[in-house]
């Protein structure tokens, strides 16, 4: 049975956020939704963690067109274009502006609330998980623990792997063997890159599609509660 939590919908510095303030000062967690999601999408993964964190779930700044929001600009698809055929494989360059904006958001929100948080934990699903990977590679000094759910390493980050930017960082990765959106081979290759970059990876794999199984969700909660 899932715990019911009371969140607040607010506008902050041009962002739409759903927030969960704690009863007293605790760690900050950033919840990052996937493509066509919004500020409501990630709470299903975070309910059991409510007692541990001050959580913020921002709405991505760009419209996904058909509904929901996205962390990278949309492009007009052309079946004859090799670049457009890779639409489901966003690159670091495409997502970097949103990653930089999220760091600015976290800084401003921390300053406005008085949270003392040199580092924060991040959790994301699908495109949101890709964003978590980018934040961890680009801002390792700001990130403590990372939850990567049905995500992957985007092109461009592999160039940073030899610098070992993730040394000592703890990652939880969950993926489904039947995922047709982000293939299991792609996920396993991403884990190899995370470990080569120095990350300590806890991995949960299950026979599901583009989702998180109940077993992996339980393992995710144990990871962040430890």
N, C-alpha and C positions, 0 to 999 in steps of 0.2 A: 504493500500500500504506500503510495507516494505522499510525502508530507506537503500540506498546503502552505504556501508562503505568501505573504502580503508584499507586493512590490508597488513602486510608484512610477508613474509615467511623467517625465519632466522634459522641458526644453532647456538646453544648456549650451551657450556659445554657438548657436546655430545647429546643434545636434538634437535629435530626439533620442532620449535614453529611457530605458526601464531600469530602475535601481532598487537594490535591496540594502538599505542601511542596517547595520547590525545594532544590537542592543548596546554594545560598547565597541571601542576601537579594536578592529581585527585586521587581518590581511585583506588586501584588495585583490579581487579577481575580475578580469575582463572577459566577458562572454562574447564571442564573435560568430555571428550567424553565417550561413551559407548563401549561395546564389538564390535569389528570389525570396529569401527570408526577411525577417525584420527583428525589431527589438524584443519580440515575444517568443522567438523560435528556440532559444537555447535553454530556457528554464526547465524543460523536461529532464535535462542532463544534470542540473545543478540543485535540485530540490533538497537532496540529503546533505548538501554542503552549506546550507543556509546559516547554520550556527557558527560556522568557522570564518565566514567571509563577509566583507562589504563588497557587493557585486554591482557591476554596471554592464548593461547590455545595450550598446549603441546600434542605431539603425544605420546601415551603410548609406553613404551620401549620394549614391547614384541610383536612378530608377532602372529596374530590370525590364521595363517596357511592358511586358505582358502581366506584370504584377510582382510585387515585392521589390527588393533592392539588391544592389550588387556593389562590390568593392572595386570594380574596374569598369572603364567605359565600354558601352556596347559597340559593336561594329556590325556593319551590314554584311551579311553572309553571302558569299559567292562560291557556289560549288566548284567552280573552276580555279579558285584561288587556293594555293597550298597553305597560305597563312590563315585563311578563313576555315580551312579544314582542321586546323589546330585550335579552334575557338575554345574547346574544352580543356586546353592546356595553357592557362594563363602564365605569363612570364613575370619575372621579378620587376622588370621595367614597367609593366602594366599595373602592377599592384603596389609598387613602392610609394606613390603619392598617398594612397590610403593608409599605408603603414605609418608613414611620417605623421599623417593627420591624427592617427590613433594615439601616438605617443604625445602629441601636443594636447590632445583631449585628456589623457590620463594626468598629465602635469597640471593642467588647468583645474581639473576636477579635484585632484588631491589638494591643491592650494586653496580652493574654495571651501572645502569641507574640513580642512585641518588634519586630514589623514597623514600620518607619518609613515611613508612607504617608499623606501629607496628602491625596492623591487616589488613586482607584482606577479601573480600567477595568471596564466591565460589558458582559455579553452575555446576550441572552435570546431565547427562541423563543416566538412566539404570545403568550399571556398574559404570559409572561416578558418578551417584547419590549415589551409595554405597560408593564410595571413599570420597565424600563430608561428609557423615555421619562419616566415620572413622576419617577424618581429624578433624572434630568438636569434637569428643569424646577424641581423643588423644592429640589435640593441641588447646583446647578451648581458650587459651589466644591469639592465633594467628588469630582466626576467628571471624568475626562480624556478617554478614548475610549469610544465606545458602539457596540455591535453590535446592530442591530434586525433580527431574522429573522422574517419573516412576521407582522409586528405592525402597530400603528396608534397614533394619538394618541387617547386616550379623551376623552370629553366632560368639560369642566371645565378642561382644560389650555389650550384656545385663548384663554381669558381672560388668560393670562399672556404670550401671544405679543408684544403691543405693548411689553412691558418688555425684550424681547431677552435673556432669561436665558441663552440658549445661545451668546452671542457668542464666536466663536473655537473652539467645541467641535467635535470631529471625530466624525462619525457614519458608520457603514457600514450601509446598508439593503439587504436582499435580499428579493425577493418574486417569486412565481410568477404568470404571467398567467392560469393555469388554477385559481388558488386559489379555492375555493368557500366556505371558512371566513372568510377575510378577503379581500374582493374587491380586485382590482388597482386599481380606481378609488379605493377607500378608502385604499389604500397610497399612491397618488400624491398624494392630497389631504394625507395626513399629511406627506409629504416637503415639500410647499409650506409647511405650518405650521412644520416644523423650520427650513427656510431663512428664513422670515419672522422666526423667533425668534433668528436669527443663526448657526445651525449651518452647518458646512461638510459637505455630504453627498456621500458616494461611494455611488452607486446601482448595484446589479446586478439586472437583471430577466431572467427566463428562462421558457421555456414548460413550467412544472411546476405542480403543485398546491400544497397546503399543506405545503411542504417547502423545502429549500435544494438547488439543483442543484449538481453537481460543479464547474461553472465558477464559480458564486457562492461556493462554499465555498473554493475556491482564492483568489479575490479577497478574501474575509474574512480568511484567514490572512495574506495580503500586507498588508492594512490594519493589522492588529495587530502585525505583525513590523517594520513601517517605523519 
